[in-house]
Amino acid sequence: MQPTSIHSLIYRNYLTSSLVPIFTIEVVLLLLYFGINAYISTQNQATLLAEAKHNIQEIASREASAINKDLRAASDLSLMMQRDHQAFVAGNACHLPNGEPEFGVHANGAFYKTHNNGGASLYYANTTQIGELERRKARCSEMLDPLLKSIVEVSPIVTQAYYNTWDDMNRLYPFMEDAPGQYGAAINMEDFNFYYEADAKHNPERKPVWTSAYLDPAGQGWMVSLIVPIYRGDVLEGVSGLDVTIDSFVNNVLNLHFPWDAGTFMVDDKGTILAMQPAIEAALGLKELGAHVYQDNIKQTVEKPEEFNILQLKDEALRSQMQQLFDSGVRIGNLTIDGVDYLISQEIVSQTGWHMMTLIETSKVLEPIIQLKQLTNRIGYFAIAAMVGFYLLFFVYLLRKSHRLTAQIARPIEQLSLATRGLGADLSARRIEPTSIAEIDDLGANFNTMVAELEVRTNALISAKLAAESANVAKSRFLAVMSHEIRTPLNAILGTAQVLQSAKLGPQEQEVQLAAIMRSGANLLEILNSVLDYANIDTQNLEIKPERFSLCNAMADFIQQVQTKARSKKLKLTLQIDPRLPCAITADAKRLEQVLSNLVNNAIKFTPSGGAVELQVVLQDESEQQLLLQFAISDTGIGISAQQQQQLYLPFRQADDSSTRKYSGTGLGLALSKKLVELMGGNIWVESQLGSGSTFYFTLPLQPQGCSFAEESMPQWQELAIDPEQAAGQEHAEALELDEETRQQLAQALLQLSRALQEFRVDAQDDLAQLRQLLGPDQLQAELDAIAEQLDQYDFEQAQAQLLRLSQRLGIELGS
């Protein structure tokens, strides 16, 4: 049936009725409209506020954890600096990493370093009598500069690193061109909080301490410092510290971006605002103190003014709210400032006890709901005006025909009302069925289109949210894995460099330490190369470069490269090559070796001592233009479960990627291998069961190049293995060849190394070098190399276990 317009329907069905019934119905509908609109708006506001509070807490908690990690990293650096500086004051070492420094006396009488030689500046107050002892201390303290410089360059938040002494000497990096001019003729270190807060009275535990915000006498403006005491025995020789300027703190620590134009500020345990974002400045009516124009020299601690303490604000109501929030430690609450309502989030940074607070204006959170309510109200007001005008114009007409008109119009309007009620609750509703009225049908069609569009957009938002959360989890996993893997060789490099710096070593010992640095540097380079290769593949910047080479020789060379690792774990390593293979092929030799290295090294890593690793190369298919080779790497290791195999080739993932996993690695090896194999036109897969070992297969289509395998006179298989029985015989023989004097010397050296390992001392490498010298260059080198590798990674427990096995082989008890 052809739809009828509402005007035609009214004229054809003109009835005698009163205006009152229809008018009453319209009023009721309008009341329902406004009532439902108000109810939905109230519910939406409550839901949005609850969601906002939840989101704020989640973001603030995550960011507080990240800040805590940054501060803990700075604390670790300060402990490293404390050990280095205490070693300096306790010993007599004196070397000049930047050459001979030049000193002079300033016009104001202060003793200082006159030229920048690449290290730190030095200043002595004119109240200190400069004698031979003071000159030597000023000169020899040059050896502290490499660590001070490294800390400033490595840490993103540290601006300065320094060492202040009891006799008013200051060594500060970066170099201060005119230290006497900045400090003045004399400066008493004990008058400043960055010195006395680390003394025995304020810090009897001798641990790292964060100061409150103060004005830096060295000219860097407002800052906070992380300080550690430097003792010689029970005598406080001085205080070393790391400076973080307020500008650096805001830019590198409070680099948060909350929704709804939120602002974040950090408060110390006394209520003083350490740093705040611009949004907080506007809310509290304060201006952050960063840079400072120095009119005079700073002679004592200048802390932030009283108005920067939230527990001493002049506004009594605001101060009371802040005090209650500060004392209760609640994570989320409400706050009113100058009549404006705020949501306030509070997270405690466990490393320092500081409070990270976030302010969000409540009206900005509710702004979309308020605007929607205002829009719907305007629509309602317009409907009222239209209704009044309509009834004035057609009073007589509607009065006579109201009854039938109500019967035909009320039903679809009620359906639309019910549908809109469901729409307000969960953004979904029943579809509006067609009627015989054109306008109602048009409205229903528009409503159905709107509902469908809302559902599509809602699903899209949910998908986008899930994708963002997944990306955030992947980013967090990547940062956690890479920070661990990069930190391990870096710690080894820094620790070994510290040994080289602070200890007097002979040429052989220095060679051992430098070798450790080279190994750690190579490990670090390998990690970075893997990440860069994966990034190049991801951005399609990595090219496959085929070349002609001997497959036979390449495989033999590769086995020679990895047999040392296999031999150190007493693994049987076997290479089997199909004799039908040509010795010369065209392929990317570097990428083929990279794939083999990842897979074979994985097999060695996950195979326990005494197991076996086998590499097979088989010709699967052959034609004049192309060969199809299959490579198989088998091990007798821990195996991989079916569930773990599903995520095996994902980047930055391992079968066990928990924080307590036993095996290290970036998790890029298999992902990179899969992409490289696919770039070279092949496929890769794995066959494995948990606890029964694994076999990784990959195929490659290659171009043959002439000569056959047999012409190279190479065997069909090559085996490199360690015979446990033969090794046991050698152990027994080595134990029997020791004379009594050598046995006593070895027992003493083993005991010293064992104690160093039990105390987790970095100088354990020195004791290991002594043990190497006693054993000679060719005896038990695999065991000694294993201990050295474990020390490079600071794995003292594994090194202790390896040392116990070595002592048992020599027939010497560690306790004897």
Protein Blocks (a to p, Z undefined) as FASTA:
>chain_A
ZZddfklmmmmmcccddfklmmmmmmmmmmmmmmmmmmmmmmmmmmmmmmmmmmmmmmmm
mmmmmmmmmmmmmmmmmmmmmmmmmmmmmmmcdcdfkopadddddfkopacdfbdghiac
ddddfkbccdfklmmmmmmmmmmmmmmmmmmmmpmkbmbdcdddfkopacdddddfblml
mnombdcfklpfklmmmmmklmmnopacdddddddfkonapaddddddddehjacfbdcd
ddddfklmmmmmmmcccehhiacddddfkopafbdcfklmmmnopacdfbdcdfbdcfbd
cdddfklpmklcfblmlmmmmmmmmmnopabdcddeehiacdddddddfknopacddddd
fklmmmmmmmmmmmmmmmmmmmmmmmmmmmmmmmmmmmmmmmmmmmmmmmmmmmmmmmmm
mmmmnopacdddddfbfklmmmmmmmmmmmmmmmmmmmmmmmmmmmmmmmmmmmmmmmmm
mmmmmmmmmmmmmmmmmmmmmpccdfklmmmmmmmmmmmmmmmmmmmmmmmmmmmmmnop
accddddddfklmmmmmmmmmmmmmmmnopacdddddfkbcfbdcddfklmmmmmmmmmm
mmmmmpcehiacddddddfbdcfkbccdddddddfbebpafklmmmmmpghiafblcfkb
fbgcehlmmmmmmmmmmmnopacdddddehiapadddddddddehjafklnopafbdcdd
ddfklmmmmmmmmmmmpcfklmmmmmmmmmmmmmmmmnopaklmmmmmmmmmmnopkgok
lmmmmmmmmmmnopaklmmmmmmmmmmmnopafkZZ
